[in-house]
Amino acid sequence: MSDDELFSLKNYFNLGCYQQAISESISAHPSNDDSVIDSKFFMYRAYIEQQQYRLVLDEVRDSAPPALLAVKLLASYLSGNKEASVEAVKEMVPSADWRVLLMAATIFSHEKDYKSALQHTHQNTQLDVMALVTYIYLALHRTELAKKHLAAMQAQDDDATLTKLAAGWVAMHEGGDKYQDALYEFQELGDKYSMSLMLLNSMAVCQMQMGKFREAEELLQQAQSKSSNDVNTMANMAVCLQHLEKPPEVVNRYVNQLKDAAPKHPWAVRHAELSDSFDRCAAQFGKA
């Protein structure tokens, strides 16, 4: 198989262009069995990112290859069947298939079980796995390990989309003047391939961290034009407009939309916790 046979499919997925990735998979003509599995592997992951878990659960049969069964377990986990999915994926972990390891580590990461996620992946040299390991190190606030892993990715393929994305993630976690470096990475990928919701939101966060809220608002408006229902855009827009001192009803509109669309979104959960804490404090002072 040519290394570029499924390049567009994989690249669309990595950039967060999930519908385009699905379309590429449907129109692809893989040249061998492993390419067929790869094509379906990325297609079903794209459906999962669109929260179409039932489609994946219905279409992936129990006789499917391990890579696709692992994707099915991720869909099962995200649809609410968490305990059984975790136990099932543990039995698959000894597999040498990087796709199985990637799905297992993804499920463990959702569980915040980063030790298990890293146990079988931290030495894997597949870029997809290396990118996830880099992300996990950042989640653990181990920036030095993330930078070391990024250097290994750059040594393997400095121009790969996943390497560029990982470089942007690491730069964002380093903060300070590194936000400009992250912005360049995301901008370059968008200009070269496709300016996805993920890239627009990442760029907007960089601009906000640099105090450039007008520029961030423009990026978020572009994101809204692509999808009015994207929850990350809603969260970022609420923060951005607050800093721009927009009227409270305008800011609250995005907050309420986010809470309605995704009440378990990390930003929505944190906002609710802070609001409750403020109300309790206000009530105590009111009694004084």
Order of alpha helices (4+ residues) and beta strands (2+ residues): alpha-alpha-alpha-alpha-alpha-alpha-alpha-alpha-alpha-alpha-alpha-alpha-alpha-alpha-alpha-alpha-alpha
